[in-house]
Amino acid sequence: MPQDKIVIHGAREHNLKNIDVTIPRDKLVVVTGVSGSGKSSLAFETLYAEGQRRYVESLSAYARQFLGNMDKPDVDSIDGLSPAISIDQKTTSKNPRSTVGTVTEINDYLRLLFARVGKPFCINGHGEISAQSVEEIVDQILELPEKTRLQILAPIVRGKKGQHVKVFERVQKEGYVRVRADGEVYDVTEAPELDKNKKHNIEVVIDRIVVKEGIRSRLFDSVEAALRIAEGYVIVDKMDGEELLFSEFYACPVCGFTVPELEPRLFSFNAPFGSCPDCDGLGMKNEVDPDLVIPDDSKTLREGAIVAWNPISSNYYPTMLECACRDFGIDMDTPWADLPEEHKDLILNGSGKREFHFHYVGDFGNVSDKDMVFPGIINNINRRFRETSSDYTREYLRGYMTELTCTTCHGYRLNDQALSVKVDGKHIGELSNLAIGDELEFLAALTLSANDEMIAQPIVKEIKDRLSFLKNVGLDYLTLSRASGTLSGGESQRIRLATQIGSNLSGVLYILDEPSIGLHQRDNDRLIESLQKMRDLGNTLIVVEHDEDTMKAADWLIDVGPGAGDLGGEIIAAGTPKQVAKNKKSLTGQYLSGKRSIPVPEKRRKIDKKRMVKVIGASENNLQNIDAQFPLGIMTAVTGVSGSGKSTLVNSILKKTLAQKLNHNSEKPGKHKKVTGYEEIERLIDIDQSPIGRTPRSNPATYTSVFDDIRGLFAETNEAKIRGYKKGRFSFNVKGGRCEACSGDGIIKIEMHFLPDVYVPCEICHGKRYNSETLEVHYKGKNISEILDMRVSDALEFFRHIPKIERKLQTIVDVGLGYVTLGQPATTLSGGEAQRMKLASELQKRSTGKSFYILDEPTTGLHSEDIATLINVLDRLVDQGNTIVVIEHNLDVIKTADYIIDLGPEGGAGGGTVLATGTPEEVAEVEQSYTGQYLKQKL
């Protein structure tokens, strides 16, 4: 009989405490708990890993070798498991060729639609192009003036490399006498020997004829023969040099613009057949950016305005510039901004054919003395970038380049032929640039002929279904042309969720990681409906989630806890949301029932209107030329529905501009007029959720630099002094004190080829990372390895009397990470934990009160209890006089902010304006603001 439960016995992965769990099948199950409690260990590392492993084990050994090895999770047994599909946030493709359209496979259907019912138009404005019959071609030739001398040619090779010996043999066999190769006519028996490395054009001369009465039937036969040999093409060469190309396919009769046979690959920017030849289908090109070459236009040329040519190793380029300015009459002591436009143009783009005298003596006495043209800085950087074989030089020069839209295809990624084909007045590029909501409207109103309607109907249905799924998960503001690499984690996860809904599978176990991330409360209801729809198809959904609405909509709720790390890993409560809300032990239950909540601040900080960072004329992406003010010394929340322009305003414009001004960063900010009021800011700090270290050697102790102080303490012990051990002896990263058998890793990797690689504790040091001599040095009864194994909270008690260490450890406890061990590899910390570790590191620094912090959705992965801790930390930073800007959807954070900037009203083209600004109470009164409506209920 079919099982209605998934039963887990003895799960011990990571911090799970040998737990037994029963999960109902075909239900929406939410797993929740504080950060680090073991939710992901249960959902991903146990259930998903085992579901995946069992599927892979069922394949042949040959197939398994391509799939990588799957570790068996540390669990006694799991019964009732289905094939598992994980939809997490990590796997967006950074490949520039990947777009929303390719990921969702909607592009495949669009390409099919254009290949079947698209109509080609001449790009030179001569109207619709249709394929021509032999009669139509003959009629057009006969309209030429009388006595026009013509030769009828059959193009059999067009732009192909090779010697084409077989082609000439075939022509001779078929009885033709002459061929034209690369524009020259030859007797076929004396055909030239072609260069096999060059591209060639070869035509068969079918007939030579003069236009006059009575030639129709001869002309008809000749054209028919040419079309047969050249597979549908014929060239009519008027002997005066003009040629007409006719085709049984698509060619413009006026200008000869041709479109190949319409097939799906013509509309793919990932196939050479359809991609733009200039940018290879990327839509963007690296171009030298004058603003990066000359970042400060108030400097003169003599003062080094051209940073790309400032002397690093030699004076070659500065000397060239000086000689050119002397001969071309350019003043080197006038600020760049005040130079005449023609002088700027000459320096940037070169002197054309005009020469100057260049005299240069190198460091080793080598002399260059010659007349030459001035290459121009842009051409010079492009040439060096193209020709260099040094990665360092290429990276250095790339610093002066910006990705700009390709001028040939205007960012559409396709060639002229593909973009000449239209359906109901739009080409495929224009259709892909519409927001998903607008594209649905366009397809609903599509007008086609009766015949085309019949062909297009099933294709359009597939496209509309997939677009509707994207709309239902709150992504109607995206365009199909949007590059995958620019999507947030939440967006990419919801795209894959929509793809799964579209696949209509049933009997599958779906495991999702916080699908509500980056979603405004308004869009949350649609997401929950989508999840319930997947469940109703007969699937089990296990969702790791902290969002209250999702928890209340669940059929079953599992609360993992009670604390984090070693203090977690137990099932505190399991049941319906109502049952969990009544459970007194469950933290989640207390928040659900309203017994615990995050309070609204009693009073808000005052805003000083004289101390504001102002962004003026922001117009990047969908921002509608807006002005925004960020008060200093308080916490500002930037809010709005998904796609309203929050990240563009804060990350693309504000952050990049401040990074340029304060950190001398070369990244170019998004389009805006100016940013003012930043003069009193000393540091810009972006606290994101990226890992704090790329290798397991990085850990909380090394990241917060408390390990330096601890090593210093060990070096001061009597035993260390007697042995002559310095601070470096107690580092596991350098030779001397570490175990050399495992290079201080504590574990050794054993490759097992067909089985998963096994990591075993090092036999020499038994996982302690240090050699035995180093471990003989003790401080208060513990050696350095035992210190690394301590929880931060325990270490705080242990080092209570050492102010320097105590202060650093206290900040880690204050951000809610007391459960982490000092030596825990950074790679095992979650995004939320990494972000709070960065905050702890900031709290340790002596505050000047002049730092500007930017946090993008800091509540990702955080339970309500963790959010309360985070708000306390942010308050401490602001109380020190710092400024904080958060992009956030979480109403608990928004209601505690001092000031709100709400963007909207919708996402995509319907957004990008400032709807409301002010305190949470003021924004709650603005009726047009979705944020305000939801905030009102919280206040």
N, C-alpha and C positions, 0 to 999 in steps of 0.2 A: 504494500500500500504506500502511496506517496507520503513523504514525511511533511509535517506542517511546522517543523521547528529545525533550527540549526543548533546543535548542542556542542559546546566547547568544554573539554575536560582538561584541567591542569595546564593553563596557559601561563608561561613564565618568560615570555619575550621581554627584553629590557627590564623595566621595573615591575612587571605584573607578578603578583604574589600567588602563583599557583592557583589561579582562579577558575571557577566553573561558571559558565554563562549559558543561558538558554535564550535564543532569539527567535521570535515568530517569523515564519516565511511569508512572502508575498505581502509584506507590510512596510510602511515607512517608519524606520527605526532611527532615532537620533541618539548618538553617543556624545555625552557632554562631560564636563569636569574642568577643574582649574588647569592652567597651562602647566604641562609637564606631568600630569597625573597618570598618563598611560593610555589616553584615548586612541592616539595614532598607533600605539603598540598593539592595541586590541584590533582596531579596524584594518589598518594597512599591513603592519608587520606580521600579524597572525592570520586573520581571515583572508585578506587578499593574497598574501604570499602563499598560503596553502592552496587556495583555489587555483592560482596561477601554476603552482608547482605540479599539482595533480594533472592539470591539462597538458603541460609540457612533458610530463613523465609518460603520457599515453602516446607520444609521438615516437617515431623511429630514432635510433641512435644517430643516423645520418642527419635528420632534421634538427635534432637537439643541438648539434654542434654549432648551428648558426644562431641559436637563440640565446646563447649564454647560459650560465648555470644558475639554478634556483636553489637557494639555501632552504632547508626544511626548518620552519619556525619551531621554537622551543615550546611544544605543546604535546600533551599525551595523545589526545584524539579530537577530531572534529567530525561530527556526523551531520548528514543532511545538507552538505555543501553543494552549491551550484557553481558552474563556471563563473569566474569573477572578472569584472571589468572595473578598473580604477579610473576615476576622473579627478585628478588632483590639479594643483595649480602650477606644477613645475615644468610641464612639457610643452611650452609654446616653442615653435620653431623660430630661431633667430635668422633663418635663411631669408635673404632679401627677396627671393623668388616666391616665398610663401605668403599668400594673402588670405583674407577671410573667405574669398570666393573659392580658392583652391582647397583650403582646409575643410570646408563644408561640402565640397564637390558640386556646388551650385554652378561654378564656372563650366564644368563639363556639360551640364544641361544647356547653359546659355550658348556655348559654342555650337552645340547641336542645333539649337533653335536658329541661329544665324546662318548655319550651313544649309538648313532646309528651306527657310522662308525669307532669308535676307535678300535684299535687292541692291546690286552694286550701282554706285553713282560715280561719275567722273570727278576726280579731285580738283580738276581745273574748271569746274562749274558748267560742264556741258550736259548736265542732266543725267537721267538714268541710262545705264549701259545695258544693252541686251545682246545675247549671242546672235550671230548672223548666219543665215543659210547661204549656200553657194549663189543662188539667184540674187540675193541682196548685195553680196560682195561684187558680183559682175555688174549689177546696175550702177553701183557707186563708181566702179572703174570707168564705165562708159560715159559717166558725166564729166570726165576730165576733158580738157580742150582737145579738138582734133589735132592730129599729127604729133601728139605727145608720145615720145618714145619710152617704152617701158621694158623692164625685164621682170618676169614672174619668178620669185625665189621661194624655195621650201626650206625654212630654218630647221635643220636637223640636229645641230649642236648649239646650245646657247649658254655661254659662260661656263664651260666645263674644262678642267685641266686634262692633259693627256696628249698623246701623239695622234690618236684617232685613225690609225692605219686601217682598222677594220671598217670604219665608216666609209672611207674612200673606196675600199674594195666593194662594199655593198652597193654604192652609187654606180660603180662601173658595171657590176652584174646586172643592175636594173636597166642598163642601156642609156644612161645619161652621159653627156659629153663634157659638160663644164661644171665646176664648183667655184664658189666664192669662199675663200678662207680669210678671216680677219680683214674683210673689205677689198681683197685683191682677187680677181677672177683668174682661174687656172684651168688648163686642160686636165681632165681627171687622171689621165695617164702620167701627167707631170706634176701631180699634187706635191706641195712643199712638205719638208720634214718639220713638224711642229715641235716647239719646246714643251716637253711634258710637264714642266713645272708652272706653266702659265695657263691662264684661262683663254679659251678660244671660242669663236663663233664660226660655224660652217653652214653655208646654204647651198642647195642644189639649184643650178640655173635650169628652170623647167622650159622657159620659152622667152623669146624676144619678140616684141610686137609693137606696132604703131596704132594709136587709137584712130579708127576710121569706120565707115559704114561696113557692115557685113562680117565683122570679126567675132560676133557674139558667141557662135557655137565653138570656135577655136579657143576663145578666152575661157568659156565655160569648162571645156575639157582640161585646159592648163591649170585653172584654179582648183578644179576637183582633184587633179593629180597632186598638186602641191599640198592641199589639205590632207590627202591620204598619206603622203610620205612624212609630212611634218606633224602628223597627229593633231590636226585641227588648226594649224597656223599657216598663213601665207603672207609673204612680203611683196609689195608692189614697189619696185625701185624705179622712180622717175629719173631718167638719166641726168637730170639737172642737179642731182644730189639729195633731193627730198625722198623719203621713204614712207610708205603707208603700211601699217601692220593691220591685217584683218584676222579675225578669229572666229571659229565656229563656237568658241566659248564667249568670254566677255572682253570686248575691246571698244574703247571710245572711237567712233568713226571720225571725230573732229581732230583729236590730238593724239590718238593711238594709245592712250593710257589703258593698260590691260589688267584684268583681274583673273587669276588662275581659277580653276574649277573650285566651286565653293565646297570645302570639306572642313570638318571640325578642327584639324590641325592648323588651318590658316588663322584661326582665332586664338591660338595659344601663344602667350608670350614666352613660354618655356621651350618652344620648338623653333629652330632656325627658320622654318618655313613662314612663321607668322610674326616673329619678334622684330622689333625696331632694330635696323642694322647699326644704328649709332650708339645706343646704350645697351644693346644685347638683351632687350626685354626687361631691364631693371627700372626704366622710367626716370632714373636719376643718373647724373654723372658727377664725378669729382672735378670741380673747376676751381682755379685759383681765385681766392676771394680778396679783392683789394683792401677791404676793411681789416682783414687779418694781417696782410702784408704791411699796411700802414695803420696801426691801431690808434695812434694819437696824431690827429691831423693838425695839432697846434705846434708840432715840432717842425724844424726846418730839415732839409736834406742833409745839411752839414751836421746837425745834431743827432742824426741817425733815425729819421722818420721811417725809413724803409728797414724794418727790423729783420726781414729775410736776408738782407745783404750786409748786415752789420758784421765787422770782421770777427771771425771766430778763430780760424787758424791762419788766414792770410788776408792781405789787403787787396786782393785781385779785383773783387767786385766794387768795393768803395772807390778804387782808383779808376775803374772803367766808368763809373757814374760821374766822377769828377771831370774826366776828360770829355765825356759826352756833354755835360752841362756847359763846360767852357766853350766847346765848338758850336753848340746849338743855342747859346745865349740864354740859358736857364739859370735863374738866380738861386744859388744854394742856401742863401740866408733868409729867404722868404718862407714863412710857415706854409706847409703843404696845402692847407685849406685855402690860402690866398693866391696860390699859383694859377695862371691862366689855364683854361681847360685843355688847350692844345699842348701845353707843356706836360700836364699830367698824363695826357693820352700818349705822348711820345715815351715818357718814362715807363708807363705800364705796358704799352703794346708795341713799342719799338719804333725805329725811325724809317721804316719802309726801305727805300733804296738810298736814302741820304746817308753819307758816310761821315765819320769823325776820325781824328788821329788819336790812336791809343798808344801811350808809352808807359810801360810798367817794368819795374825792376823787382824781381822776387827776392825772398829771404836769402837764397843761396847764390845771388848774383845773376840769375838767368834773366835775360832782357827780352821783352816783347815790344816791338816798335812797328806799327802797321796802321793802314787805313781800313776801317771796317764799319759795317752798319751796326747800330745799337739794337740788340735783340729785344729789349723790353723785358721787364721783370716777370710778367706773366708767362711769356714764351720761354724764358730761361728756366723758370721753376718747372713748367710742363716738360721741357726737354730733359732736365736732370731727373725728374720723377720717372720718365719713360725709360731712360737709358741706364740708370744706376742698378748695380747688382747688390748694393749694400742695404740690408734691412734697416739699419740705423738711419741712413740718409733718406730712405723712402718714408720712414715714420716722421723724421724731422720735417720733410717737405709737405707731408700730408697735414701737418699742423697749420699750413697756410691755405688749405683747401676746404671748400664747403661742398656738401652734396647739393647740387642744384637740379631743378627739373630739366629733363632732356628737352632741348629746343626743337628737335626733329619730330618727336612723337607727342610733345607737350605732356609728358608724364603718363600717357595712355599705354605705353610699353609695346605697342603693336606697329607693324609697318603700314604704309599708305594703302596697300591693297586691302588689308583686313579692315582698316578704318573707313574704307569707302563703301562698305556694305552696311545697309541700314534696315532696321525693322521699325515700321511706324515712325520714321523720321529720326531715329537715334541709332548711332553706332554702338558697338559692344562696350567701348571705353566709356562713353557717356552714361550708359545704363549701369555700369559697374560703379560709377562715381555718385550715383544717387544713394541717399540714405535708404536703408532697408524698408522703412515705412513708405517712402515715396515710390520705391521700386514696385512695391505691392500695388500701389494705386495705379501706376503706369500699366502694369500687366493686366489689372482688372479692366482697364479702359482700352485695351489693345484693339485696333481695328485692322483686320486683314480681309483679303478676298475669301470667298467661300471655300475655294480649294485649299488655300494656305491655312485657313482656320482649321480644316480637318486634320492637316498634317501637324499643326502646331499644338493642338489641344492637349494631347497627353504630355508633351514636353513642358508646356506652360504650367500644367497641373503640378508636376514634380517640383518646378521652381517655386511656385507659390506656396506649396506645402512646406518646403524647407525654409523659405523666408518667414512664414508664419511662426514656425518653431522658434526662430531667432527672435522674432518680435515678442513672443510669449515669455521668453526668459529675460526680457528687458533690454534687448540689444537693437531696438529699431533705429537707433541713431547712428549705428556703424554703417560703413559702405563696404561693398564687396572688394573694392580695390585697396582697402586698408591693409598695410603690411602686418603680418602676424607678430613680428618682433616688437611692434609698438603697442601691443595690447597689454593690459594689466593682467595679473594672475587670475582675478575674478572673471574678467571678460573672456579670457581664453578657456577657462573651465566651463563657462556657460555656453560657449560655442560648441565645445565637445559634447556638452549635455544635450544641446539642440540636435546635434548630429545623431546621437544615440536615440533620442525620441523618434527621429525620422527613420531609424532603421527598423522600428517596430518589432524588436526582439522580445521574446518572453521567456520566463524561466531562468533569468540571469540574475546574478548577485551584483548590484552596482554599489560601489563604495565611493562616496564623494567627500571632499575635504572643503568644508565651509563654502558652499556655493553662494551664500549671500554676501560674500566680500565685495565691497565696491558697489553694492546695490543700495539705492535710496529706499526708505520704507515704502514709498509709493509703488516701487516695482517688485517689492517682496512678495505681494499676494500672487502676482502672475507666476513668479518662480515656484511658489508652493503648489499652485495648481498644476504646473508642469511636472513636478515631482510626483504628485498624486496620480497624474495621468500615466506616468511610467509604471507606477505601482499597480494601477488598474489593468495594465496589459499582462499582469501575472509575474512581475519581477519583485525581488526583495531589494529595498534601498536602505543602505546603512550610511547615514549622514553624520559626519563629525561636525558639530555646529554649536554656537553659543547664542544664536539669535533667538530671542524670546518667542517671536511669532512662529518660527519653524518648530521650536520645541512644543509649543501648544498645539500645532497642527499634526504632530507625530501620532502614530498609532501606539508606539512603544518608546519609552525613554530610559536610557541606561546612564546612570551617573557614576563616573569613575573618580576615586579620590582616596582618602579625604584631602590629602595635601598633594605636593608635587614631588617628583624624584622618588627617593626611598620612602617618603612619607605617603606616597600614593600607591597605585597599582591594585586597589581593591574595588569591588563593586559595592558602592554605598547604597544605591537604590536602583530598582528596575521595576517598571510597570507602566501604566498609562500616565500621561502628564498629571492628571488629577491625583493619582495615587502618590506620585513622587512629590507633588506639592505638599502633601500631608506628612511626608516623612521628615521627622525633626532632625535626623542626623545629616540629611542632605543639604549642602550649601545651595545647590541649584534649586531644590524644593523651596528653600526659604526665600530666594529671589522670585521664584514663580508665584508664590503665595502672597508676596508683598511684605513679608515679615522683615526682610532686609531690603534696603535699596540705597542707591547712591544719592546723597542729599543735594538739593539745589543750594548754592552758596548763599549765605545770609546777606552779604553785600558784595557788590562787584567793584573791581578796581576802576578808578577814574581815568578817563581818556584825556591826554594832553594834546589838544589840536595842533600845537606848535611842533610836536615830536611825532611826525608820521613819515613813513616811506610811501611815496606816491608813485604808482605805475600809471603813466598817461598814454592814451591812444593804443591800447593793446588790441592787435588785430590778427594774431596768429591763429591758424586753424579756423574754428567757428566763432572766435571772439569778435564782437561787433564794434570795434574801435572804442573800447570802454576805458574808463578811469577807475582805479581802485586804490583805497588808502589803507595802509597797515599801521595802526598805532604802535609806537614803541613802548616797551616796559609792561606789556599786558599779554594775555593769550587770546589770539584771534582764531576762530574756526571758519574755514572756507567750505561752504556747503552747496548743495544743489543736486538735482537728479543725475544719474549716470550720463556722461557725455555732454554735460552742460558747459564744460570748459575749465573746471577747477584745476586739473593737473597742468593744462596749458598755461593758465595764468600764473600759478605758483612755481611749477617746476621748469617750464620752458622759458618763462620771461623773468619773473622775480629772482628765482634761484640762480639762473645762469648770468643775469646782469650783476647781481651781488658778487657772484664767484669771480666775474671778470674784474670788478672794481676792487674787491678786497683780497682775493686769493690769486690774482693775475692769471686766471684760467683763460684758455684761448677758445673755449666752446662758444659758439655764436648763439645769443638769445633769440627767442622768437620775435616776430614783427611787433614793434611798439615804437612810440615817438621818443619817450625818455622816462627815466626813473630818477626821482629826486629824494632828498631827505635821509640818505644813508650815511652821512658824514660821521655821525657819532658811533656807528657800529664798528667794532674791532674785529669780530670773527663771525664767519658764516658756518654753521654746522648743520649738515644734512644727516638726520638720524633715520636711516631706512632699515629694512629687514634683511639686508644682505648679510652673509656669514661674517663673523668677526675674524675668521682665519680660514685659509684654504686647505690647511693640512691638519692632521690629528695632533701635530706638535704644538699647535696654538691652543691655549686653554684659558679659562677665566683668570688664573693667577698671572699668566704672562701678559694677557691683554690689558689688565688693569694695573700692570707693573708692580703689584704687591709681591710678586715672586722675587723681584730684585731685592726688596727689603728683607724678605725671609731668608734669601741666600746670604745677604749681608750679615744677618743675625747668626746664622750657622758658622760663618767664617770667623765670627768674634768669639766662639766658644773656645775654652781652653784646649780641648782635644784638637780642634782644627789648627789652632796657633802652634801647638807642639809639632804637628805634622807639616806645618807650612802650607796648609790649604788656603787658597784665596777664594773669593766669591765665585769665580768661574768654575771651580771644582764641583759646585752643586748645581750646575746646569746640565740638563740631559741632551742639550743640543751641540755641545762641543766635547772634543776628546779630552780625556783626563779623568773625570769623575763618572762618566756614564758607562754603562755596560756596552762593550764593543761588539759583543755577539749579535745584539739586536739594534745597535746604533742608538740606544736610548729610547727605542719605541716600546719596549716591554713585551712586544709580541713579534712572532715570526710568521711570514706568509708561506704556506706550503702549496705549490701548484699541483692540482689533482687532475688536470686535463679534462676527463669526462665528467668528473664530479665537481661540485663547487670548490673554489679555493678555500683552504682551511687556515684559520689564524689560530696559532697555539701560543700559550705563554712561553716566553724564552726560558730554556732549560737552565741557563747559567744564572740569570738574575731572578727567575720565577715571577716575571712581570713587574719587577720593582724599578726597572729602568737604569739603576745605578750599579756600579761594581761594589763588591763586599767591603772594600776599604772605606769608601765614601759613606756607606750605610752604618759604619761603626761610630760615626759622629752623631751625638744625640743632643737635642735641645729639650729640656724638661721631659726627658724620657722618651722622646719620639725622634726617629730619623727623618731625613728629607722626603723619602718615599711615603712614609706614613702621613706626613703633613699634606702631601698632594691628594691622598685618599680621603682626607677629612671633608665633611660638608662645610660650606662657608659659615653656616650658623655656629657649628661646633668650633671652627677655627677662630671665630670672633671671641668666644669665651676663652679659648686657649691663649690668645695673644692680647687679652684684655688690658694689660699694663703697658703695652708698647703703642703709644699714641699714633705714630705714623702708619703702622699696619692696621691698628684698630679702626682708624678713620676710613681707610680704603675698604676694609671688609664690611664696615657698617653700611656704606653706600650700596653694596651688593645686596645686603639683607633688606635695605630700605626699598629697593626696586622689586622686592618679592622673589629674589633668587637665592635665598638662604639655603635651599635644598640642594643646590648644585655642588658637586665636589670641586675643589680647587684645581684638580688635574683633569677634569672632564674634557675630552677632545672637543674643540670648537665646532667640528663638523657634525657633532651629534646634537647641537643646540637647535631648537626650532627658531623660525624667523622672529617670533615674538620675544623669545628669550635673548636672541642676539641683539635685538633692538634695545631691550632693557639693560643688557650688559653695556651697550654704548652709553646709555643714559647714566649708568652707575659711574662709568669712566669720566663723564662730564661733571657729575656731582662732586667728584674728588678734587677737581681743579680749583685753585683759589679763584674765586669769582671776581671779575672786574665789573660785572653787571652790564657788559656791553656786547654780549653775544646774541646772535640771531639764529634761532633754531627752527628748522623746517622738518615736520614729520608728516609723512603721507600714510594715512590710515593706520595709526599706531595701534588700534584695537584689534587688528587682524590676529586671530588665534587666541584671543583673550576672553576668559570667563568674566562675568560681572565682578567677581571678587578681585581678579587681577586688574580690571579697569579701575576699580576704586584705588588700588595701590598706584597705578600709573598716574591717575589724576593728582594724587598727593605729591608724586615726584615732580610733575610738571609745575604744580603750584610752588614747590620749593625753588625751582629754577627761576620762575617769574618773580618770586619774593626777593631774590638776589638782584633784581633789576634787569633781568634778561627779557628778551622778546621771544614769544613762541607763536608760530603759525602752523596750524594742523589742518590737513584736508581730511574731512571725516563725515561719515554717515551715521555714526552711533549717537543716538539722542542723549545718552548719559554724558558723553564728552561735550556735545554741543551745548547742553544746558548749563555746564559749568564754565563755559568760555566767557570772557569779558565782552567780546565783540564778535559779531558774525558778519561775514560777507556772503550773501546767498545769490548764486548764479542760476540762470534758467531762462525762460520757464521750462523748456523741454530739453532733450538731448540733441546733439548734432546741429543741423541748420536752424532748428527751432530754439536753440539756446544761445549762450554767449553774451547775455546782457546781465547787468547787475539788477536783481529784483528788489533786494532789501539789504540794508546795513543797519547796525546798531546792536543794542544788548539783546539777549535772547527774548526778553519780555517785549521789546519793540518789534522784533522780527515776527513774533507769534501773532501780532495784530495785523500783519500784511496778508490780505486774502489771496493774492495771486501766488504766494509762496507756498509750495508743497511742504517745504521744511517747516515753515511757520505753522501750518495746519497740524502737523504731527507733534511739533514742539509744545503747542498749546496744551495738549493732553498731558504732557510730562510735567509742565509747570503747574 
